[in-house]
């Protein structure tokens, strides 16, 4: 079996440093809001090129907390609108809803699967307060165009970087193109913890302070609560794990790029559509998607050959039963992407031989 992404293999590749870090935290007796958090927050902010990082419980909370912070700052209020890509992971949309705001779904470009900047302005109303681009699959959204639209209409920009740790656009890392950015450190991410974890990066000290307060029940002083917040904190164990893995993130991303190049150059099947190699620098290939109208047949065929694949995502958000308020929207590009997408194995630990076997299998599908 060629796994889609073996988390066990990834964890083993960080030994013995990973176990030493975990053992250090276990023996320290300090498991929340301690030195490991401080170290990781400083290191990750420096890595992203931002002034602040706040560790939180997960990526969805990071989105909600940014919007909640901006409401407390008077930048927006409940029921205001946030423009998001229609084909994102549902967590992006739920994150907006949990902050009491209204997601407005924008179709993506079929050639990149990222939000189409030419469709954004038509969706802007007097209630629109922010644009929330997602760097889907590890491919950077068109941030310059989004910045121009936001500036023209006096909107805030919030990045969803859950799939793009370390990606660079115009010599600037993701997370540094917006008022604030949300990261997920879910175990399978390019920078992954050993459980749920997330973070917010920003250059605004006030946003960082509000996020930290609201993530700690609304308290900045122990047992003193000035606001109604939530419980969303990065624990010391996960912070220590992330500090170990951060040191290798750039090298792992380069290996992902090498694997992607092998896929780009090798896949030659007229039934398969591959996104064009990105003109945007440093796509970090969290996911390598291919597209075909025979997606389910292809997945079964590859499974029979011992190649594991995943669909990102089988049902678009607007057709999920959890979001009936969006069900009547016409989003044909989004629906096509979700109908045709299949993710090939992608991990920095895949060997060239494994990649070549995947390419050969894809090319023999008919």
Backbone torsions as a table, in degrees:
resi	resn	phi	psi	omega
1	UNK	NA	130.2	169.8
2	UNK	-95.9	110.1	-175.1
3	UNK	-73.1	152.8	174.3
4	UNK	-60.8	-48.7	176.7
5	UNK	-163.2	107.2	-177.2
6	UNK	-84.3	106.1	178.9
7	UNK	-67.7	-31.8	177.4
8	UNK	-63.3	-44.4	179.3
9	UNK	-63.5	-39.2	179.3
10	UNK	-65.0	-46.3	180.0
11	UNK	-60.8	-43.3	-179.9
12	UNK	-61.7	-30.3	-177.7
13	UNK	-71.1	-14.1	179.1
14	UNK	-98.4	3.7	179.9
15	UNK	-80.2	151.0	3.5
16	UNK	-88.9	1.6	-173.8
17	UNK	-61.5	-36.2	-178.0
18	UNK	-64.3	-47.2	-180.0
19	UNK	-65.5	-35.7	177.6
20	UNK	-63.4	-41.6	179.7
21	UNK	-64.8	-42.8	179.2
22	UNK	-64.7	-43.3	-180.0
23	UNK	-63.1	-38.3	179.1
24	UNK	-61.5	-44.0	179.6
25	UNK	-66.8	-44.1	-179.3
26	UNK	-56.8	-43.7	-176.5
27	UNK	-78.9	-17.6	-178.0
28	UNK	-70.9	-28.2	-177.2
29	UNK	76.2	10.2	-178.8
30	UNK	-124.4	115.4	-167.7
31	UNK	-118.0	-9.1	178.1
32	UNK	-139.9	143.2	171.6
33	UNK	51.4	51.6	-179.2
34	UNK	-123.2	-156.5	-173.9
35	UNK	-67.6	-32.6	179.6
36	UNK	-64.6	-39.8	175.0
37	UNK	-61.5	-47.3	-179.2
38	UNK	-59.0	-44.5	-179.0
39	UNK	-63.3	-47.1	-178.5
40	UNK	-66.6	-43.1	-179.7
41	UNK	-59.3	-42.9	178.5
42	UNK	-65.0	-43.9	-177.5
43	UNK	-67.0	-41.9	-176.7
44	UNK	-73.7	-36.8	175.3
45	UNK	-61.3	-44.4	178.9
46	UNK	-63.1	-41.4	179.3
47	UNK	-61.3	-43.5	-178.5
48	UNK	-76.4	-17.5	-176.3
49	UNK	83.6	22.0	179.4
50	UNK	-108.4	166.4	-178.7
51	UNK	-83.7	-24.5	-172.9
52	UNK	-139.5	146.1	168.4
53	UNK	-137.9	135.9	176.4
54	UNK	-123.6	118.5	177.0
55	UNK	-74.0	135.3	178.9
56	UNK	-133.9	-177.8	-171.1
57	UNK	-71.8	-33.2	-177.6
58	UNK	-168.4	172.8	-176.0
59	UNK	-68.8	-35.4	179.5
60	UNK	-67.2	-41.6	175.4
61	UNK	-60.0	-37.2	-179.4
62	UNK	-58.6	-42.1	178.0
63	UNK	-64.3	-49.0	-179.7
64	UNK	-59.6	-43.6	-176.6
65	UNK	-66.5	-36.4	176.2
66	UNK	-61.7	-46.5	-179.4
67	UNK	-67.6	-38.6	176.7
68	UNK	-63.7	-41.3	178.1
69	UNK	-61.6	-44.0	-179.1
70	UNK	-65.9	-30.8	174.7
71	UNK	-67.0	-44.5	178.6
72	UNK	-64.1	-27.3	179.7
73	UNK	-82.9	-5.9	179.6
74	UNK	83.7	10.8	179.9
75	UNK	-79.1	-24.4	-179.7
76	UNK	-158.4	175.3	-179.3
77	UNK	-144.9	172.9	179.7
78	UNK	-54.7	142.4	177.9
79	UNK	76.2	-1.2	171.8
80	UNK	-66.2	163.6	-173.9
81	UNK	-103.5	144.5	176.8
82	UNK	-128.8	122.7	-179.3
83	UNK	-82.3	125.0	-178.8
84	UNK	-131.2	154.9	175.3
85	UNK	-66.6	138.3	-175.8
86	UNK	-70.9	-22.9	-174.5
87	UNK	-101.0	18.7	179.5
88	UNK	-74.8	169.3	167.2
89	UNK	-60.2	142.6	-175.7
90	UNK	-59.7	-22.1	-179.6
91	UNK	-59.4	-34.4	178.3
92	UNK	-60.2	-46.4	-176.7
93	UNK	-70.1	-42.9	178.3
94	UNK	-63.9	-35.9	177.4
95	UNK	-59.0	-39.1	176.8
96	UNK	-68.8	-44.5	-179.2
97	UNK	-62.7	-39.1	-178.9
98	UNK	-65.7	-23.2	176.2
99	UNK	-86.2	5.7	177.4
100	UNK	78.4	22.3	-177.1
101	UNK	-116.5	171.2	-172.9
102	UNK	-108.8	115.5	175.5
103	UNK	-74.7	135.5	174.3
104	UNK	-113.2	117.7	-170.6
105	UNK	-84.4	127.9	-179.5
106	UNK	-116.2	132.8	179.2
107	UNK	-64.0	149.5	176.5
108	UNK	-92.1	173.8	168.2
109	UNK	-82.2	134.8	-179.9
110	UNK	-66.9	-27.3	-176.6
111	UNK	-80.1	-16.9	-179.7
112	UNK	-127.2	-21.4	-174.4
113	UNK	67.7	8.9	173.1
114	UNK	-97.7	162.9	-177.2
115	UNK	-52.2	138.3	-179.0
116	UNK	-87.6	108.9	-176.3
117	UNK	-62.5	-25.1	-179.4
118	UNK	-73.0	-12.3	178.7
119	UNK	-98.7	-9.5	-172.3
120	UNK	-68.5	-47.2	-172.1
121	UNK	-61.0	-32.6	179.7
122	UNK	-66.6	-18.4	-178.5
123	UNK	-94.3	-7.8	-176.0
124	UNK	-76.6	131.5	177.4
125	UNK	-128.3	175.8	176.3
126	UNK	-60.0	-19.5	-179.5
127	UNK	-89.6	-8.8	-177.8
128	UNK	-70.4	129.1	-178.9
129	UNK	-123.1	-15.8	-176.3
130	UNK	-157.1	156.0	169.7
131	UNK	-114.1	132.6	-177.1
132	UNK	-121.9	82.7	177.8
133	UNK	-73.3	149.0	176.8
134	UNK	-115.4	130.4	176.8
135	UNK	-85.3	75.8	-169.6
136	UNK	-69.6	139.9	179.0
137	UNK	66.6	2.6	-175.1
138	UNK	96.1	5.5	-179.7
139	UNK	-98.9	123.6	-173.0
140	UNK	-67.4	133.4	175.2
141	UNK	-66.6	161.1	-177.7
142	UNK	-73.7	79.5	-167.9
143	UNK	-69.9	-32.1	179.4
144	UNK	-63.8	-45.6	178.9
145	UNK	-63.8	-40.1	179.3
146	UNK	-65.9	-41.3	177.5
147	UNK	-59.0	-43.0	-178.8
148	UNK	-64.2	-43.0	178.6
149	UNK	-63.6	-45.0	-179.1
150	UNK	-61.9	-41.9	179.7
151	UNK	-65.7	-41.3	-179.4
152	UNK	-62.1	-37.3	-174.7
153	UNK	-107.4	10.2	177.1
154	UNK	58.0	49.3	-179.5
155	UNK	-108.9	154.5	172.4
156	UNK	-85.2	153.3	176.0
157	UNK	-119.7	129.9	178.1
158	UNK	-126.4	124.6	180.0
159	UNK	-92.8	137.8	166.9
160	UNK	-100.2	103.8	-175.3
161	UNK	-103.3	22.6	-172.2
162	UNK	-60.5	-23.0	-177.5
163	UNK	-117.4	15.0	-169.2
164	UNK	-137.3	33.6	180.0
165	UNK	-55.4	120.0	175.6
166	UNK	90.3	-5.6	-179.7
167	UNK	-66.2	146.9	-175.1
168	UNK	-124.2	136.4	176.4
169	UNK	-133.2	121.3	-179.3
170	UNK	54.1	45.7	177.0
171	UNK	64.3	20.7	178.1
172	UNK	-134.2	131.2	-177.0
173	UNK	-71.1	152.9	172.4
174	UNK	-61.5	150.8	-173.6
175	UNK	97.5	-15.6	-177.5
176	UNK	-116.2	17.0	-178.6
177	UNK	-110.4	15.0	-168.4
178	UNK	-151.3	176.9	173.8
179	UNK	-67.8	-34.7	177.0
180	UNK	-164.0	155.6	-177.3
181	UNK	-135.2	145.4	-179.8
182	UNK	-106.5	132.8	175.2
183	UNK	-119.2	143.0	167.3
184	UNK	-106.1	139.3	173.4
185	UNK	-115.7	34.2	174.0
186	UNK	-51.3	146.6	-170.5
187	UNK	-51.4	-32.6	-176.4
188	UNK	-88.2	-0.3	-179.8
189	UNK	-69.6	165.9	177.8
190	UNK	-56.5	-36.7	169.8
191	UNK	-118.1	100.6	-171.7
192	UNK	-119.4	143.0	175.5
193	UNK	-85.9	-169.4	175.7
194	UNK	-104.0	26.3	179.6
195	UNK	177.0	-165.6	178.1
196	UNK	-70.2	141.6	177.7
197	UNK	-168.3	155.6	179.5
198	UNK	-157.4	176.7	179.6
199	UNK	-159.0	157.1	174.3
200	UNK	-120.6	129.6	173.2
201	UNK	-117.4	146.8	-177.1
202	UNK	-164.1	158.5	171.8
203	UNK	-99.9	-0.4	-179.7
204	UNK	-96.4	111.4	179.9
205	UNK	-60.0	-32.4	-178.7
206	UNK	-68.0	-38.8	177.0
207	UNK	-62.9	-45.3	-179.3
208	UNK	-59.6	-42.7	-179.3
209	UNK	-65.0	-43.8	179.8
210	UNK	-65.9	-43.0	179.3
211	UNK	-60.8	-45.0	-179.2
212	UNK	-62.6	-41.3	-179.8
213	UNK	-67.4	-48.3	-176.4
214	UNK	-69.0	-28.4	177.9
215	UNK	-75.5	-12.8	-179.4
216	UNK	-112.6	50.5	179.8
217	UNK	67.8	1.6	-174.2
218	UNK	95.4	22.3	-175.8
219	UNK	-119.2	133.8	171.9
220	UNK	-107.8	-12.6	175.8
221	UNK	-127.7	133.0	-173.4
222	UNK	-54.3	127.9	178.5
223	UNK	68.4	13.0	173.9
224	UNK	-118.2	121.6	-173.3
225	UNK	-122.2	109.1	179.8
226	UNK	-96.0	-16.2	-175.5
227	UNK	-141.0	161.4	174.0
228	UNK	-90.5	110.3	180.0
229	UNK	-115.3	-155.6	177.9
230	UNK	-132.2	174.9	176.7
231	UNK	-106.0	103.2	-177.4
232	UNK	-149.4	87.9	-174.7
233	UNK	-126.3	140.5	173.6
234	UNK	-75.9	122.7	-178.0
235	UNK	-81.1	162.7	-174.4
236	UNK	-62.4	-35.4	-179.4
237	UNK	-63.3	-47.9	-179.0
238	UNK	-67.4	-36.3	178.0
239	UNK	-62.2	-41.8	178.8
240	UNK	-65.1	-41.6	177.4
241	UNK	-61.2	-45.1	-178.6
242	UNK	-65.6	-35.0	177.7
243	UNK	-63.7	-39.7	177.0
244	UNK	-63.7	-47.2	-174.5
245	UNK	-73.1	-29.1	-178.7
246	UNK	-59.1	-33.3	-178.1
247	UNK	-61.0	-25.1	-176.0
248	UNK	-108.4	5.0	-172.6
249	UNK	-60.8	-46.6	-178.8
250	UNK	-62.2	-41.8	178.9
251	UNK	-64.8	-41.2	178.3
252	UNK	-64.9	-38.8	178.5
253	UNK	-66.3	-37.0	176.8
254	UNK	-63.3	-38.8	177.5
255	UNK	-65.6	-38.9	175.2
256	UNK	-59.5	-39.9	178.9
257	UNK	-65.4	-37.8	176.9
258	UNK	-63.9	-42.7	178.5
259	UNK	-64.4	-44.0	179.4
260	UNK	-60.4	-41.1	178.4
261	UNK	-60.6	-38.4	178.2
262	UNK	-65.0	-39.8	175.9
263	UNK	-65.5	-48.3	-178.6
264	UNK	-56.3	-46.0	-175.4
265	UNK	-76.9	-26.7	-173.1
266	UNK	-93.3	-32.3	-174.8
267	UNK	-75.5	115.6	-178.2
268	UNK	-136.4	66.7	-179.0
269	UNK	-124.4	120.5	-177.2
270	UNK	-62.0	-16.7	178.2
271	UNK	-83.3	-10.9	-172.8
272	UNK	-111.7	130.0	173.0
273	UNK	-105.3	129.7	176.2
274	UNK	-114.0	137.4	176.3
275	UNK	-59.9	140.5	-179.8
276	UNK	-60.3	145.1	176.0
277	UNK	-51.2	130.8	-170.7
278	UNK	-63.4	134.2	171.0
279	UNK	-78.3	-11.1	178.0
280	UNK	-87.5	129.4	-174.0
281	UNK	-63.8	146.3	166.9
282	UNK	62.4	43.4	164.9
283	UNK	-59.9	125.5	-173.6
284	UNK	-97.3	4.9	168.0
285	UNK	48.1	53.9	168.9
286	UNK	-57.9	-37.6	178.2
287	UNK	-130.4	140.2	170.6
288	UNK	-110.8	99.5	-176.3
289	UNK	-90.0	143.9	166.0
290	UNK	-124.1	164.1	-172.8
291	UNK	-136.0	135.4	176.8
292	UNK	-157.2	146.9	177.6
293	UNK	-72.4	-7.8	176.7
294	UNK	-111.0	40.3	-174.3
295	UNK	-55.1	-48.7	-176.0
296	UNK	-66.0	-38.0	176.5
297	UNK	-64.5	-41.1	-180.0
298	UNK	-65.1	-42.7	-179.8
299	UNK	-62.6	-42.7	178.1
300	UNK	-62.6	-43.1	179.3
301	UNK	-59.8	-46.2	-179.7
302	UNK	-67.9	-36.9	177.5
303	UNK	-61.1	-42.5	179.8
304	UNK	-64.1	-24.6	177.5
305	UNK	-91.3	5.0	177.6
306	UNK	82.5	27.2	179.8
307	UNK	-117.0	117.4	-177.9
308	UNK	-85.9	132.7	176.9
309	UNK	-130.8	165.4	178.4
310	UNK	-135.2	149.6	176.6
311	UNK	-100.2	123.3	176.5
312	UNK	-119.3	88.3	7.5
313	UNK	-137.3	149.0	-172.1
314	UNK	-65.8	-30.8	-179.2
315	UNK	-125.1	124.1	178.6
316	UNK	-66.3	152.9	-175.7
317	UNK	-54.1	-40.5	-174.0
318	UNK	-70.5	-12.3	177.7
319	UNK	-106.3	6.5	174.8
320	UNK	-76.8	142.3	-179.5
321	UNK	-62.7	-23.9	-179.6
322	UNK	-69.8	-18.0	-175.5
323	UNK	-125.1	61.5	-176.4
324	UNK	-64.3	-20.9	-178.6
325	UNK	-67.2	-14.1	-179.3
326	UNK	-106.5	-2.3	-167.4
327	UNK	-63.2	-27.4	-175.6
328	UNK	-89.4	0.7	-178.5
329	UNK	-73.8	145.2	176.8
330	UNK	-95.6	109.1	-177.2
331	UNK	-134.6	67.5	-172.6
332	UNK	-64.4	-34.3	180.0
333	UNK	-67.8	-45.7	176.7
334	UNK	-57.5	-45.7	-178.2
335	UNK	-64.9	-36.8	177.4
336	UNK	-64.1	-43.8	179.4
337	UNK	-60.0	-47.6	-177.6
338	UNK	-69.8	-24.4	179.5
339	UNK	-79.7	-27.7	-170.7
340	UNK	-110.8	-14.6	-170.4
341	UNK	-74.4	139.1	171.8
342	UNK	-143.2	130.7	-176.9
343	UNK	-97.6	122.9	178.7
344	UNK	-80.8	160.8	177.4
345	UNK	-51.3	133.9	180.0
346	UNK	-149.6	115.7	178.3
347	UNK	-162.1	143.0	178.3
348	UNK	-63.0	-11.5	-178.8
349	UNK	-99.8	2.3	173.0
350	UNK	-64.9	138.1	176.4
351	UNK	-85.1	160.5	176.0
352	UNK	-59.9	-35.7	179.6
353	UNK	-64.3	-40.9	178.2
354	UNK	-64.9	-43.2	179.1
355	UNK	-61.8	-43.8	-179.2
356	UNK	-63.8	-34.9	177.0
357	UNK	-66.0	-38.7	176.8
358	UNK	-63.7	-46.2	179.8
359	UNK	-59.1	-46.4	-179.4
360	UNK	-60.7	-43.0	180.0
361	UNK	-64.7	-43.8	179.1
362	UNK	-62.1	-41.4	-178.0
363	UNK	-69.7	-24.7	-179.7
364	UNK	-88.0	-5.9	177.7
365	UNK	-69.8	132.9	179.9
366	UNK	-149.6	NA	NA
